[in-house]
Amino acid sequence: MFASFASKLLGVEVVREYKFHETRKWRFDYAIIDKKIAIEVEGGIWVNGRHIRGSGFEKDMEKYNEGTALGWRIIRVTPQELLTSKTISLIQRLL
């Protein structure tokens, strides 16, 4: 839903579950590949989900740091923020 919505609004292709690393199984939730913009949805932040527990947090940091080292700009949002004008505006600024 977000990929098609954002693609129409922004005029660029937004891909879901984009594998960005050759040897690791890392994927970005959404990506604008030719601009190297990634959108990561951080779920479970209010219910002690994976992204805020120690090992999950460390693994996410490793993934995000590697993505940044490969030239990606990474936007992190909650599920509630994904389909908002705030997120779309931020992506527009990066484009």
PDB file of N, CA, C and O in Angstrom:
ATOM      1  N   MET A   1       0.807  -1.192   0.000  1.00  0.00           N
ATOM      2  CA  MET A   1       0.000   0.000   0.000  1.00  0.00           C
ATOM      3  C   MET A   1       0.858   1.267   0.000  1.00  0.00           C
ATOM      4  O   MET A   1       0.633   2.170  -0.805  1.00  0.00           O
ATOM      5  N   PHE A   2       1.850   1.334   0.909  1.00  0.00           N
ATOM      6  CA  PHE A   2       2.698   2.522   0.966  1.00  0.00           C
ATOM      7  C   PHE A   2       3.487   2.693  -0.321  1.00  0.00           C
ATOM      8  O   PHE A   2       3.610   3.811  -0.822  1.00  0.00           O
ATOM      9  N   ALA A   3       4.024   1.604  -0.867  1.00  0.00           N
ATOM     10  CA  ALA A   3       4.856   1.703  -2.067  1.00  0.00           C
ATOM     11  C   ALA A   3       4.087   2.334  -3.220  1.00  0.00           C
ATOM     12  O   ALA A   3       4.603   3.240  -3.874  1.00  0.00           O
ATOM     13  N   SER A   4       2.882   1.883  -3.482  1.00  0.00           N
ATOM     14  CA  SER A   4       2.116   2.450  -4.597  1.00  0.00           C
ATOM     15  C   SER A   4       1.656   3.879  -4.276  1.00  0.00           C
ATOM     16  O   SER A   4       1.689   4.751  -5.144  1.00  0.00           O
ATOM     17  N   PHE A   5       1.235   4.113  -3.046  1.00  0.00           N
ATOM     18  CA  PHE A   5       0.818   5.441  -2.613  1.00  0.00           C
ATOM     19  C   PHE A   5       1.963   6.444  -2.779  1.00  0.00           C
ATOM     20  O   PHE A   5       1.778   7.505  -3.374  1.00  0.00           O
ATOM     21  N   ALA A   6       3.134   6.110  -2.256  1.00  0.00           N
ATOM     22  CA  ALA A   6       4.281   7.011  -2.316  1.00  0.00           C
ATOM     23  C   ALA A   6       4.784   7.177  -3.751  1.00  0.00           C
ATOM     24  O   ALA A   6       5.181   8.274  -4.145  1.00  0.00           O
ATOM     25  N   SER A   7       4.769   6.102  -4.527  1.00  0.00           N
ATOM     26  CA  SER A   7       5.214   6.187  -5.917  1.00  0.00           C
ATOM     27  C   SER A   7       4.376   7.203  -6.684  1.00  0.00           C
ATOM     28  O   SER A   7       4.916   8.016  -7.434  1.00  0.00           O
ATOM     29  N   LYS A   8       3.070   7.159  -6.501  1.00  0.00           N
ATOM     30  CA  LYS A   8       2.171   8.097  -7.193  1.00  0.00           C
ATOM     31  C   LYS A   8       2.398   9.528  -6.725  1.00  0.00           C
ATOM     32  O   LYS A   8       2.481  10.447  -7.540  1.00  0.00           O
ATOM     33  N   LEU A   9       2.499   9.716  -5.417  1.00  0.00           N
ATOM     34  CA  LEU A   9       2.671  11.071  -4.881  1.00  0.00           C
ATOM     35  C   LEU A   9       4.019  11.684  -5.232  1.00  0.00           C
ATOM     36  O   LEU A   9       4.111  12.880  -5.509  1.00  0.00           O
ATOM     37  N   LEU A  10       5.058  10.865  -5.220  1.00  0.00           N
ATOM     38  CA  LEU A  10       6.419  11.369  -5.391  1.00  0.00           C
ATOM     39  C   LEU A  10       6.919  11.297  -6.822  1.00  0.00           C
ATOM     40  O   LEU A  10       7.894  11.964  -7.167  1.00  0.00           O
ATOM     41  N   GLY A  11       6.270  10.501  -7.662  1.00  0.00           N
ATOM     42  CA  GLY A  11       6.707  10.367  -9.051  1.00  0.00           C
ATOM     43  C   GLY A  11       7.978   9.563  -9.220  1.00  0.00           C
ATOM     44  O   GLY A  11       8.704   9.738 -10.199  1.00  0.00           O
ATOM     45  N   VAL A  12       8.254   8.675  -8.264  1.00  0.00           N
ATOM     46  CA  VAL A  12       9.417   7.789  -8.344  1.00  0.00           C
ATOM     47  C   VAL A  12       8.973   6.379  -7.967  1.00  0.00           C
ATOM     48  O   VAL A  12       7.927   6.200  -7.344  1.00  0.00           O
ATOM     49  N   GLU A  13       9.759   5.392  -8.339  1.00  0.00           N
ATOM     50  CA  GLU A  13       9.413   4.020  -7.970  1.00  0.00           C
ATOM     51  C   GLU A  13       9.862   3.732  -6.538  1.00  0.00           C
ATOM     52  O   GLU A  13      11.029   3.908  -6.188  1.00  0.00           O
ATOM     53  N   VAL A  14       8.921   3.290  -5.731  1.00  0.00           N
ATOM     54  CA  VAL A  14       9.211   2.879  -4.360  1.00  0.00           C
ATOM     55  C   VAL A  14       9.035   1.365  -4.306  1.00  0.00           C
ATOM     56  O   VAL A  14       7.965   0.845  -4.626  1.00  0.00           O
ATOM     57  N   VAL A  15      10.085   0.665  -3.903  1.00  0.00           N
ATOM     58  CA  VAL A  15      10.109  -0.792  -3.889  1.00  0.00           C
ATOM     59  C   VAL A  15       9.994  -1.287  -2.455  1.00  0.00           C
ATOM     60  O   VAL A  15      10.597  -0.719  -1.545  1.00  0.00           O
ATOM     61  N   ARG A  16       9.222  -2.338  -2.260  1.00  0.00           N
ATOM     62  CA  ARG A  16       9.055  -2.935  -0.930  1.00  0.00           C
ATOM     63  C   ARG A  16      10.062  -4.072  -0.738  1.00  0.00           C
ATOM     64  O   ARG A  16      10.351  -4.812  -1.678  1.00  0.00           O
ATOM     65  N   GLU A  17      10.594  -4.208   0.475  1.00  0.00           N
ATOM     66  CA  GLU A  17      11.513  -5.296   0.843  1.00  0.00           C
ATOM     67  C   GLU A  17      12.706  -5.391  -0.111  1.00  0.00           C
ATOM     68  O   GLU A  17      12.947  -6.437  -0.713  1.00  0.00           O
ATOM     69  N   TYR A  18      13.439  -4.302  -0.241  1.00  0.00           N
ATOM     70  CA  TYR A  18      14.584  -4.255  -1.150  1.00  0.00           C
ATOM     71  C   TYR A  18      15.846  -4.802  -0.483  1.00  0.00           C
ATOM     72  O   TYR A  18      16.285  -4.293   0.548  1.00  0.00           O
ATOM     73  N   LYS A  19      16.412  -5.827  -1.073  1.00  0.00           N
ATOM     74  CA  LYS A  19      17.656  -6.416  -0.563  1.00  0.00           C
ATOM     75  C   LYS A  19      18.818  -5.527  -1.010  1.00  0.00           C
ATOM     76  O   LYS A  19      19.102  -5.416  -2.203  1.00  0.00           O
ATOM     77  N   PHE A  20      19.484  -4.898  -0.043  1.00  0.00           N
ATOM     78  CA  PHE A  20      20.509  -3.913  -0.381  1.00  0.00           C
ATOM     79  C   PHE A  20      21.939  -4.404  -0.189  1.00  0.00           C
ATOM     80  O   PHE A  20      22.883  -3.698  -0.546  1.00  0.00           O
ATOM     81  N   HIS A  21      22.116  -5.585   0.361  1.00  0.00           N
ATOM     82  CA  HIS A  21      23.460  -6.077   0.664  1.00  0.00           C
ATOM     83  C   HIS A  21      23.712  -7.382  -0.080  1.00  0.00           C
ATOM     84  O   HIS A  21      22.839  -8.248  -0.136  1.00  0.00           O
ATOM     85  N   GLU A  22      24.896  -7.522  -0.646  1.00  0.00           N
ATOM     86  CA  GLU A  22      25.201  -8.704  -1.462  1.00  0.00           C
ATOM     87  C   GLU A  22      25.306  -9.996  -0.663  1.00  0.00           C
ATOM     88  O   GLU A  22      24.844 -11.040  -1.122  1.00  0.00           O
ATOM     89  N   THR A  23      25.900  -9.945   0.516  1.00  0.00           N
ATOM     90  CA  THR A  23      26.161 -11.184   1.252  1.00  0.00           C
ATOM     91  C   THR A  23      25.255 -11.394   2.462  1.00  0.00           C
ATOM     92  O   THR A  23      25.055 -12.530   2.895  1.00  0.00           O
ATOM     93  N   ARG A  24      24.714 -10.328   3.005  1.00  0.00           N
ATOM     94  CA  ARG A  24      23.795 -10.448   4.136  1.00  0.00           C
ATOM     95  C   ARG A  24      22.362 -10.514   3.608  1.00  0.00           C
ATOM     96  O   ARG A  24      22.107 -10.145   2.462  1.00  0.00           O
ATOM     97  N   LYS A  25      21.445 -10.971   4.421  1.00  0.00           N
ATOM     98  CA  LYS A  25      20.039 -11.053   4.011  1.00  0.00           C
ATOM     99  C   LYS A  25      19.269  -9.777   4.344  1.00  0.00           C
ATOM    100  O   LYS A  25      18.039  -9.784   4.401  1.00  0.00           O
ATOM    101  N   TRP A  26      19.988  -8.699   4.561  1.00  0.00           N
ATOM    102  CA  TRP A  26      19.368  -7.445   4.950  1.00  0.00           C
ATOM    103  C   TRP A  26      18.496  -6.884   3.843  1.00  0.00           C
ATOM    104  O   TRP A  26      18.848  -6.912   2.664  1.00  0.00           O
ATOM    105  N   ARG A  27      17.353  -6.379   4.259  1.00  0.00           N
ATOM    106  CA  ARG A  27      16.418  -5.709   3.349  1.00  0.00           C
ATOM    107  C   ARG A  27      15.944  -4.423   4.007  1.00  0.00           C
ATOM    108  O   ARG A  27      15.820  -4.334   5.228  1.00  0.00           O
ATOM    109  N   PHE A  28      15.684  -3.431   3.165  1.00  0.00           N
ATOM    110  CA  PHE A  28      15.006  -2.228   3.640  1.00  0.00           C
ATOM    111  C   PHE A  28      13.520  -2.453   3.450  1.00  0.00           C
ATOM    112  O   PHE A  28      13.108  -3.073   2.469  1.00  0.00           O
ATOM    113  N   ASP A  29      12.707  -1.958   4.373  1.00  0.00           N
ATOM    114  CA  ASP A  29      11.263  -2.102   4.239  1.00  0.00           C
ATOM    115  C   ASP A  29      10.786  -1.503   2.920  1.00  0.00           C
ATOM    116  O   ASP A  29       9.987  -2.112   2.208  1.00  0.00           O
ATOM    117  N   TYR A  30      11.280  -0.307   2.597  1.00  0.00           N
ATOM    118  CA  TYR A  30      10.963   0.370   1.340  1.00  0.00           C
ATOM    119  C   TYR A  30      12.218   1.072   0.850  1.00  0.00           C
ATOM    120  O   TYR A  30      13.051   1.497   1.650  1.00  0.00           O
ATOM    121  N   ALA A  31      12.352   1.196  -0.471  1.00  0.00           N
ATOM    122  CA  ALA A  31      13.533   1.862  -1.016  1.00  0.00           C
ATOM    123  C   ALA A  31      13.199   2.570  -2.319  1.00  0.00           C
ATOM    124  O   ALA A  31      12.389   2.105  -3.121  1.00  0.00           O
ATOM    125  N   ILE A  32      13.846   3.699  -2.500  1.00  0.00           N
ATOM    126  CA  ILE A  32      13.883   4.384  -3.785  1.00  0.00           C
ATOM    127  C   ILE A  32      15.298   4.131  -4.274  1.00  0.00           C
ATOM    128  O   ILE A  32      16.235   4.842  -3.912  1.00  0.00           O
ATOM    129  N   ILE A  33      15.433   3.118  -5.092  1.00  0.00           N
ATOM    130  CA  ILE A  33      16.740   2.544  -5.399  1.00  0.00           C
ATOM    131  C   ILE A  33      17.682   3.533  -6.078  1.00  0.00           C
ATOM    132  O   ILE A  33      18.821   3.695  -5.640  1.00  0.00           O
ATOM    133  N   ASP A  34      17.229   4.193  -7.135  1.00  0.00           N
ATOM    134  CA  ASP A  34      18.140   5.057  -7.884  1.00  0.00           C
ATOM    135  C   ASP A  34      18.591   6.284  -7.090  1.00  0.00           C
ATOM    136  O   ASP A  34      19.589   6.912  -7.444  1.00  0.00           O
ATOM    137  N   LYS A  35      17.871   6.630  -6.026  1.00  0.00           N
ATOM    138  CA  LYS A  35      18.266   7.758  -5.170  1.00  0.00           C
ATOM    139  C   LYS A  35      18.906   7.292  -3.860  1.00  0.00           C
ATOM    140  O   LYS A  35      19.344   8.106  -3.048  1.00  0.00           O
ATOM    141  N   LYS A  36      18.953   5.975  -3.669  1.00  0.00           N
ATOM    142  CA  LYS A  36      19.506   5.386  -2.451  1.00  0.00           C
ATOM    143  C   LYS A  36      18.869   5.966  -1.183  1.00  0.00           C
ATOM    144  O   LYS A  36      19.554   6.379  -0.247  1.00  0.00           O
ATOM    145  N   ILE A  37      17.532   5.980  -1.191  1.00  0.00           N
ATOM    146  CA  ILE A  37      16.766   6.407  -0.029  1.00  0.00           C
ATOM    147  C   ILE A  37      16.022   5.181   0.496  1.00  0.00           C
ATOM    148  O   ILE A  37      15.309   4.512  -0.251  1.00  0.00           O
ATOM    149  N   ALA A  38      16.193   4.894   1.773  1.00  0.00           N
ATOM    150  CA  ALA A  38      15.527   3.755   2.399  1.00  0.00           C
ATOM    151  C   ALA A  38      14.562   4.251   3.459  1.00  0.00           C
ATOM    152  O   ALA A  38      14.834   5.226   4.159  1.00  0.00           O
ATOM    153  N   ILE A  39      13.421   3.562   3.568  1.00  0.00           N
ATOM    154  CA  ILE A  39      12.442   3.867   4.606  1.00  0.00           C
ATOM    155  C   ILE A  39      12.284   2.608   5.448  1.00  0.00           C
ATOM    156  O   ILE A  39      11.878   1.561   4.944  1.00  0.00           O
ATOM    157  N   GLU A  40      12.604   2.714   6.723  1.00  0.00           N
ATOM    158  CA  GLU A  40      12.505   1.596   7.652  1.00  0.00           C
ATOM    159  C   GLU A  40      11.373   1.859   8.633  1.00  0.00           C
ATOM    160  O   GLU A  40      11.311   2.923   9.249  1.00  0.00           O
ATOM    161  N   VAL A  41      10.488   0.898   8.775  1.00  0.00           N
ATOM    162  CA  VAL A  41       9.350   1.016   9.684  1.00  0.00           C
ATOM    163  C   VAL A  41       9.701   0.291  10.980  1.00  0.00           C
ATOM    164  O   VAL A  41       9.904  -0.923  10.989  1.00  0.00           O
ATOM    165  N   GLU A  42       9.769   1.039  12.060  1.00  0.00           N
ATOM    166  CA  GLU A  42      10.165   0.514  13.360  1.00  0.00           C
ATOM    167  C   GLU A  42       8.923   0.133  14.164  1.00  0.00           C
ATOM    168  O   GLU A  42       8.347   0.972  14.856  1.00  0.00           O
ATOM    169  N   GLY A  43       8.523  -1.100  14.073  1.00  0.00           N
ATOM    170  CA  GLY A  43       7.324  -1.562  14.773  1.00  0.00           C
ATOM    171  C   GLY A  43       7.616  -2.008  16.197  1.00  0.00           C
ATOM    172  O   GLY A  43       8.765  -2.249  16.566  1.00  0.00           O
ATOM    173  N   GLY A  44       6.573  -2.111  16.975  1.00  0.00           N
ATOM    174  CA  GLY A  44       6.671  -2.651  18.331  1.00  0.00           C
ATOM    175  C   GLY A  44       7.356  -1.771  19.346  1.00  0.00           C
ATOM    176  O   GLY A  44       7.823  -2.266  20.372  1.00  0.00           O
ATOM    177  N   ILE A  45       7.432  -0.474  19.087  1.00  0.00           N
ATOM    178  CA  ILE A  45       8.174   0.382  20.021  1.00  0.00           C
ATOM    179  C   ILE A  45       7.456   0.595  21.344  1.00  0.00           C
ATOM    180  O   ILE A  45       8.092   0.961  22.332  1.00  0.00           O
ATOM    181  N   TRP A  46       6.160   0.377  21.386  1.00  0.00           N
ATOM    182  CA  TRP A  46       5.404   0.575  22.626  1.00  0.00           C
ATOM    183  C   TRP A  46       5.078  -0.741  23.321  1.00  0.00           C
ATOM    184  O   TRP A  46       4.481  -0.733  24.398  1.00  0.00           O
ATOM    185  N   VAL A  47       5.454  -1.859  22.736  1.00  0.00           N
ATOM    186  CA  VAL A  47       5.112  -3.160  23.324  1.00  0.00           C
ATOM    187  C   VAL A  47       6.352  -4.040  23.508  1.00  0.00           C
ATOM    188  O   VAL A  47       6.260  -5.267  23.479  1.00  0.00           O
ATOM    189  N   ASN A  48       7.503  -3.405  23.695  1.00  0.00           N
ATOM    190  CA  ASN A  48       8.761  -4.124  23.889  1.00  0.00           C
ATOM    191  C   ASN A  48       9.078  -5.041  22.707  1.00  0.00           C
ATOM    192  O   ASN A  48       9.502  -6.183  22.887  1.00  0.00           O
ATOM    193  N   GLY A  49       8.865  -4.524  21.503  1.00  0.00           N
ATOM    194  CA  GLY A  49       9.125  -5.294  20.286  1.00  0.00           C
ATOM    195  C   GLY A  49      10.603  -5.479  20.012  1.00  0.00           C
ATOM    196  O   GLY A  49      11.450  -4.957  20.737  1.00  0.00           O
ATOM    197  N   ARG A  50      10.906  -6.217  18.971  1.00  0.00           N
ATOM    198  CA  ARG A  50      12.267  -6.579  18.608  1.00  0.00           C
ATOM    199  C   ARG A  50      13.184  -5.370  18.444  1.00  0.00           C
ATOM    200  O   ARG A  50      14.346  -5.412  18.849  1.00  0.00           O
ATOM    201  N   HIS A  51      12.667  -4.295  17.854  1.00  0.00           N
ATOM    202  CA  HIS A  51      13.515  -3.147  17.533  1.00  0.00           C
ATOM    203  C   HIS A  51      14.021  -2.397  18.765  1.00  0.00           C
ATOM    204  O   HIS A  51      14.978  -1.630  18.660  1.00  0.00           O
ATOM    205  N   ILE A  52      13.406  -2.599  19.916  1.00  0.00           N
ATOM    206  CA  ILE A  52      13.871  -1.848  21.098  1.00  0.00           C
ATOM    207  C   ILE A  52      14.538  -2.735  22.142  1.00  0.00           C
ATOM    208  O   ILE A  52      15.065  -2.226  23.130  1.00  0.00           O
ATOM    209  N   ARG A  53      14.526  -4.039  21.946  1.00  0.00           N
ATOM    210  CA  ARG A  53      15.251  -4.921  22.861  1.00  0.00           C
ATOM    211  C   ARG A  53      16.720  -4.931  22.470  1.00  0.00           C
ATOM    212  O   ARG A  53      17.058  -4.695  21.310  1.00  0.00           O
ATOM    213  N   GLY A  54      17.581  -5.197  23.416  1.00  0.00           N
ATOM    214  CA  GLY A  54      19.028  -5.105  23.230  1.00  0.00           C
ATOM    215  C   GLY A  54      19.567  -5.727  21.959  1.00  0.00           C
ATOM    216  O   GLY A  54      20.170  -5.027  21.146  1.00  0.00           O
ATOM    217  N   SER A  55      19.368  -7.023  21.761  1.00  0.00           N
ATOM    218  CA  SER A  55      19.971  -7.693  20.603  1.00  0.00           C
ATOM    219  C   SER A  55      19.367  -7.200  19.298  1.00  0.00           C
ATOM    220  O   SER A  55      20.087  -7.031  18.313  1.00  0.00           O
ATOM    221  N   GLY A  56      18.058  -6.966  19.270  1.00  0.00           N
ATOM    222  CA  GLY A  56      17.421  -6.440  18.060  1.00  0.00           C
ATOM    223  C   GLY A  56      17.900  -5.044  17.725  1.00  0.00           C
ATOM    224  O   GLY A  56      18.118  -4.712  16.560  1.00  0.00           O
ATOM    225  N   PHE A  57      18.063  -4.230  18.753  1.00  0.00           N
ATOM    226  CA  PHE A  57      18.550  -2.860  18.567  1.00  0.00           C
ATOM    227  C   PHE A  57      19.963  -2.880  17.993  1.00  0.00           C
ATOM    228  O   PHE A  57      20.266  -2.134  17.062  1.00  0.00           O
ATOM    229  N   GLU A  58      20.827  -3.729  18.541  1.00  0.00           N
ATOM    230  CA  GLU A  58      22.201  -3.828  18.038  1.00  0.00           C
ATOM    231  C   GLU A  58      22.237  -4.311  16.596  1.00  0.00           C
ATOM    232  O   GLU A  58      23.015  -3.798  15.792  1.00  0.00           O
ATOM    233  N   LYS A  59      21.406  -5.288  16.260  1.00  0.00           N
ATOM    234  CA  LYS A  59      21.367  -5.788  14.879  1.00  0.00           C
ATOM    235  C   LYS A  59      20.861  -4.721  13.918  1.00  0.00           C
ATOM    236  O   LYS A  59      21.362  -4.597  12.801  1.00  0.00           O
ATOM    237  N   ASP A  60      19.874  -3.956  14.349  1.00  0.00           N
ATOM    238  CA  ASP A  60      19.382  -2.860  13.513  1.00  0.00           C
ATOM    239  C   ASP A  60      20.469  -1.813  13.298  1.00  0.00           C
ATOM    240  O   ASP A  60      20.629  -1.303  12.189  1.00  0.00           O
ATOM    241  N   MET A  61      21.220  -1.488  14.356  1.00  0.00           N
ATOM    242  CA  MET A  61      22.301  -0.512  14.212  1.00  0.00           C
ATOM    243  C   MET A  61      23.337  -1.004  13.206  1.00  0.00           C
ATOM    244  O   MET A  61      23.809  -0.229  12.374  1.00  0.00           O
ATOM    245  N   GLU A  62      23.691  -2.282  13.276  1.00  0.00           N
ATOM    246  CA  GLU A  62      24.651  -2.841  12.320  1.00  0.00           C
ATOM    247  C   GLU A  62      24.124  -2.705  10.891  1.00  0.00           C
ATOM    248  O   GLU A  62      24.852  -2.287   9.991  1.00  0.00           O
ATOM    249  N   LYS A  63      22.874  -3.056  10.696  1.00  0.00           N
ATOM    250  CA  LYS A  63      22.241  -2.963   9.373  1.00  0.00           C
ATOM    251  C   LYS A  63      22.219  -1.515   8.880  1.00  0.00           C
ATOM    252  O   LYS A  63      22.612  -1.248   7.745  1.00  0.00           O
ATOM    253  N   TYR A  64      21.770  -0.586   9.710  1.00  0.00           N
ATOM    254  CA  TYR A  64      21.674   0.807   9.298  1.00  0.00           C
ATOM    255  C   TYR A  64      23.052   1.411   9.036  1.00  0.00           C
ATOM    256  O   TYR A  64      23.218   2.174   8.084  1.00  0.00           O
ATOM    257  N   ASN A  65      24.028   1.086   9.853  1.00  0.00           N
ATOM    258  CA  ASN A  65      25.379   1.599   9.643  1.00  0.00           C
ATOM    259  C   ASN A  65      25.971   1.075   8.345  1.00  0.00           C
ATOM    260  O   ASN A  65      26.624   1.822   7.617  1.00  0.00           O
ATOM    261  N   GLU A  66      25.752  -0.198   8.048  1.00  0.00           N
ATOM    262  CA  GLU A  66      26.245  -0.761   6.791  1.00  0.00           C
ATOM    263  C   GLU A  66      25.544  -0.105   5.609  1.00  0.00           C
ATOM    264  O   GLU A  66      26.185   0.212   4.607  1.00  0.00           O
ATOM    265  N   GLY A  67      24.238   0.099   5.716  1.00  0.00           N
ATOM    266  CA  GLY A  67      23.512   0.791   4.657  1.00  0.00           C
ATOM    267  C   GLY A  67      24.061   2.195   4.425  1.00  0.00           C
ATOM    268  O   GLY A  67      24.238   2.620   3.284  1.00  0.00           O
ATOM    269  N   THR A  68      24.329   2.908   5.512  1.00  0.00           N
ATOM    270  CA  THR A  68      24.891   4.249   5.403  1.00  0.00           C
ATOM    271  C   THR A  68      26.275   4.206   4.764  1.00  0.00           C
ATOM    272  O   THR A  68      26.596   5.053   3.930  1.00  0.00           O
ATOM    273  N   ALA A  69      27.091   3.239   5.141  1.00  0.00           N
ATOM    274  CA  ALA A  69      28.423   3.096   4.547  1.00  0.00           C
ATOM    275  C   ALA A  69      28.345   2.813   3.046  1.00  0.00           C
ATOM    276  O   ALA A  69      29.259   3.156   2.296  1.00  0.00           O
ATOM    277  N   LEU A  70      27.257   2.191   2.618  1.00  0.00           N
ATOM    278  CA  LEU A  70      27.048   1.907   1.195  1.00  0.00           C
ATOM    279  C   LEU A  70      26.378   3.069   0.460  1.00  0.00           C
ATOM    280  O   LEU A  70      26.046   2.952  -0.719  1.00  0.00           O
ATOM    281  N   GLY A  71      26.181   4.188   1.157  1.00  0.00           N
ATOM    282  CA  GLY A  71      25.662   5.385   0.511  1.00  0.00           C
ATOM    283  C   GLY A  71      24.162   5.606   0.627  1.00  0.00           C
ATOM    284  O   GLY A  71      23.626   6.510  -0.014  1.00  0.00           O
ATOM    285  N   TRP A  72      23.471   4.803   1.431  1.00  0.00           N
ATOM    286  CA  TRP A  72      22.029   4.945   1.602  1.00  0.00           C
ATOM    287  C   TRP A  72      21.714   6.001   2.652  1.00  0.00           C
ATOM    288  O   TRP A  72      22.419   6.132   3.653  1.00  0.00           O
ATOM    289  N   ARG A  73      20.640   6.756   2.409  1.00  0.00           N
ATOM    290  CA  ARG A  73      20.072   7.656   3.412  1.00  0.00           C
ATOM    291  C   ARG A  73      18.846   6.934   3.950  1.00  0.00           C
ATOM    292  O   ARG A  73      17.971   6.531   3.184  1.00  0.00           O
ATOM    293  N   ILE A  74      18.784   6.772   5.253  1.00  0.00           N
ATOM    294  CA  ILE A  74      17.767   5.922   5.876  1.00  0.00           C
ATOM    295  C   ILE A  74      16.830   6.772   6.727  1.00  0.00           C
ATOM    296  O   ILE A  74      17.251   7.482   7.640  1.00  0.00           O
ATOM    297  N   ILE A  75      15.544   6.672   6.394  1.00  0.00           N
ATOM    298  CA  ILE A  75      14.498   7.328   7.170  1.00  0.00           C
ATOM    299  C   ILE A  75      13.861   6.261   8.047  1.00  0.00           C
ATOM    300  O   ILE A  75      13.490   5.193   7.560  1.00  0.00           O
ATOM    301  N   ARG A  76      13.734   6.545   9.331  1.00  0.00           N
ATOM    302  CA  ARG A  76      13.103   5.598  10.261  1.00  0.00           C
ATOM    303  C   ARG A  76      11.793   6.185  10.745  1.00  0.00           C
ATOM    304  O   ARG A  76      11.749   7.312  11.237  1.00  0.00           O
ATOM    305  N   VAL A  77      10.719   5.407  10.599  1.00  0.00           N
ATOM    306  CA  VAL A  77       9.393   5.862  11.011  1.00  0.00           C
ATOM    307  C   VAL A  77       8.677   4.748  11.761  1.00  0.00           C
ATOM    308  O   VAL A  77       9.034   3.574  11.657  1.00  0.00           O
ATOM    309  N   THR A  78       7.657   5.143  12.519  1.00  0.00           N
ATOM    310  CA  THR A  78       6.778   4.147  13.151  1.00  0.00           C
ATOM    311  C   THR A  78       5.688   3.783  12.141  1.00  0.00           C
ATOM    312  O   THR A  78       5.492   4.507  11.165  1.00  0.00           O
ATOM    313  N   PRO A  79       4.985   2.686  12.358  1.00  0.00           N
ATOM    314  CA  PRO A  79       3.888   2.339  11.454  1.00  0.00           C
ATOM    315  C   PRO A  79       2.848   3.466  11.342  1.00  0.00           C
ATOM    316  O   PRO A  79       2.283   3.684  10.271  1.00  0.00           O
ATOM    317  N   GLN A  80       2.601   4.176  12.443  1.00  0.00           N
ATOM    318  CA  GLN A  80       1.625   5.257  12.443  1.00  0.00           C
ATOM    319  C   GLN A  80       2.080   6.447  11.598  1.00  0.00           C
ATOM    320  O   GLN A  80       1.251   7.190  11.074  1.00  0.00           O
ATOM    321  N   GLU A  81       3.376   6.624  11.467  1.00  0.00           N
ATOM    322  CA  GLU A  81       3.922   7.755  10.712  1.00  0.00           C
ATOM    323  C   GLU A  81       4.066   7.474   9.219  1.00  0.00           C
ATOM    324  O   GLU A  81       4.217   8.405   8.428  1.00  0.00           O
ATOM    325  N   LEU A  82       4.020   6.218   8.830  1.00  0.00           N
ATOM    326  CA  LEU A  82       4.360   5.843   7.458  1.00  0.00           C
ATOM    327  C   LEU A  82       3.518   6.569   6.417  1.00  0.00           C
ATOM    328  O   LEU A  82       4.069   7.157   5.487  1.00  0.00           O
ATOM    329  N   LEU A  83       2.221   6.541   6.552  1.00  0.00           N
ATOM    330  CA  LEU A  83       1.317   7.136   5.555  1.00  0.00           C
ATOM    331  C   LEU A  83       0.902   8.555   5.922  1.00  0.00           C
ATOM    332  O   LEU A  83      -0.271   8.913   5.819  1.00  0.00           O
ATOM    333  N   THR A  84       1.869   9.358   6.351  1.00  0.00           N
ATOM    334  CA  THR A  84       1.548  10.733   6.747  1.00  0.00           C
ATOM    335  C   THR A  84       2.238  11.736   5.832  1.00  0.00           C
ATOM    336  O   THR A  84       3.218  11.420   5.157  1.00  0.00           O
ATOM    337  N   SER A  85       1.704  12.948   5.829  1.00  0.00           N
ATOM    338  CA  SER A  85       2.318  14.012   5.032  1.00  0.00           C
ATOM    339  C   SER A  85       3.722  14.336   5.553  1.00  0.00           C
ATOM    340  O   SER A  85       4.587  14.757   4.785  1.00  0.00           O
ATOM    341  N   LYS A  86       3.946  14.142   6.843  1.00  0.00           N
ATOM    342  CA  LYS A  86       5.274  14.395   7.429  1.00  0.00           C
ATOM    343  C   LYS A  86       6.326  13.495   6.776  1.00  0.00           C
ATOM    344  O   LYS A  86       7.407  13.961   6.416  1.00  0.00           O
ATOM    345  N   THR A  87       6.009  12.217   6.627  1.00  0.00           N
ATOM    346  CA  THR A  87       6.961  11.269   6.019  1.00  0.00           C
ATOM    347  C   THR A  87       7.137  11.568   4.536  1.00  0.00           C
ATOM    348  O   THR A  87       8.265  11.589   4.043  1.00  0.00           O
ATOM    349  N   ILE A  88       6.055  11.797   3.828  1.00  0.00           N
ATOM    350  CA  ILE A  88       6.141  12.121   2.399  1.00  0.00           C
ATOM    351  C   ILE A  88       6.956  13.396   2.188  1.00  0.00           C
ATOM    352  O   ILE A  88       7.765  13.465   1.263  1.00  0.00           O
ATOM    353  N   SER A  89       6.750  14.397   3.031  1.00  0.00           N
ATOM    354  CA  SER A  89       7.507  15.654   2.921  1.00  0.00           C
ATOM    355  C   SER A  89       8.996  15.414   3.151  1.00  0.00           C
ATOM    356  O   SER A  89       9.833  15.989   2.454  1.00  0.00           O
ATOM    357  N   LEU A  90       9.322  14.589   4.100  1.00  0.00           N
ATOM    358  CA  LEU A  90      10.732  14.286   4.359  1.00  0.00           C
ATOM    359  C   LEU A  90      11.372  13.596   3.158  1.00  0.00           C
ATOM    360  O   LEU A  90      12.493  13.928   2.770  1.00  0.00           O
ATOM    361  N   ILE A  91      10.662  12.642   2.573  1.00  0.00           N
ATOM    362  CA  ILE A  91      11.187  11.959   1.384  1.00  0.00           C
ATOM    363  C   ILE A  91      11.351  12.958   0.242  1.00  0.00           C
ATOM    364  O   ILE A  91      12.353  12.917  -0.473  1.00  0.00           O
ATOM    365  N   GLN A  92      10.384  13.851   0.061  1.00  0.00           N
ATOM    366  CA  GLN A  92      10.486  14.873  -0.982  1.00  0.00           C
ATOM    367  C   GLN A  92      11.739  15.729  -0.784  1.00  0.00           C
ATOM    368  O   GLN A  92      12.424  16.059  -1.752  1.00  0.00           O
ATOM    369  N   ARG A  93      12.032  16.079   0.437  1.00  0.00           N
ATOM    370  CA  ARG A  93      13.239  16.874   0.726  1.00  0.00           C
ATOM    371  C   ARG A  93      14.496  16.122   0.316  1.00  0.00           C
ATOM    372  O   ARG A  93      15.443  16.723  -0.192  1.00  0.00           O
ATOM    373  N   LEU A  94      14.509  14.811   0.533  1.00  0.00           N
ATOM    374  CA  LEU A  94      15.693  14.024   0.166  1.00  0.00           C
ATOM    375  C   LEU A  94      15.817  13.837  -1.340  1.00  0.00           C
ATOM    376  O   LEU A  94      16.920  13.688  -1.867  1.00  0.00           O
ATOM    377  N   LEU A  95      14.686  13.846  -2.024  1.00  0.00           N
ATOM    378  CA  LEU A  95      14.725  13.709  -3.490  1.00  0.00           C
ATOM    379  C   LEU A  95      15.319  14.951  -4.125  1.00  0.00           C
ATOM    380  O   LEU A  95      15.435  15.024  -5.348  1.00  0.00           O
TER     381      LEU A  95
END
